[in-house]
Amino acid sequence: MSGFPYINPDNFKKWMKNQEQFSPSMDCNLVGLQAETRFSAKRIMSKMTIESGRANKVAKDFVENGGVISEVLEEEYLIKVESGSFLINKNLVIV
C-alpha cells in the first residue's frame, strides 16, 4: 500500500479502487449470465419496463425459460429473452 502512510477506511477504499481486478459491486461480471425469477408472470409484468416486445409475452417467456443479462445498471438488469427485452429490479432476479 505504497503512498498511504497509515490505514484508515478512506485510504483503504482509495487503494482498492486502484486495483485492476476490483469492482465495487462485481455486477459487471454478470453480463451474459442466465437469469430467472421465482415470481409469477403477472408480478413480473407489473415490475418491469419493456424495452422491446409485448409485455405479456416477454414476462411469460422470462418466467418459463429465463433470460440473459445483457446490461447491469445501478438497481436494474436489462434482460433479453427470445420475445424481447426489459429492465427489472435486481431483487426480482435470480442469477
Rosetta blueprint (number, residue, H / E / L):
1 M L
2 S L
3 G L
4 F L
5 P L
6 Y L
7 I L
8 N L
9 P H
10 D H
11 N H
12 F H
13 K H
14 K H
15 W H
16 M H
17 K H
18 N L
19 Q L
20 E L
21 Q L
22 F L
23 S L
24 P L
25 S L
26 M L
27 D H
28 C H
29 N H
30 L H
31 V L
32 G L
33 L L
34 Q E
35 A E
36 E E
37 T L
38 R L
39 F L
40 S L
41 A H
42 K H
43 R H
44 I H
45 M H
46 S H
47 K H
48 M L
49 T E
50 I E
51 E E
52 S E
53 G L
54 R L
55 A H
56 N H
57 K H
58 V H
59 A H
60 K H
61 D H
62 F H
63 V H
64 E H
65 N H
66 G L
67 G E
68 V E
69 I E
70 S E
71 E E
72 V E
73 L L
74 E L
75 E L
76 E E
77 Y E
78 L E
79 I E
80 K E
81 V E
82 E L
83 S L
84 G E
85 S E
86 F E
87 L E
88 I E
89 N E
90 K H
91 N H
92 L H
93 V L
94 I E
95 V L
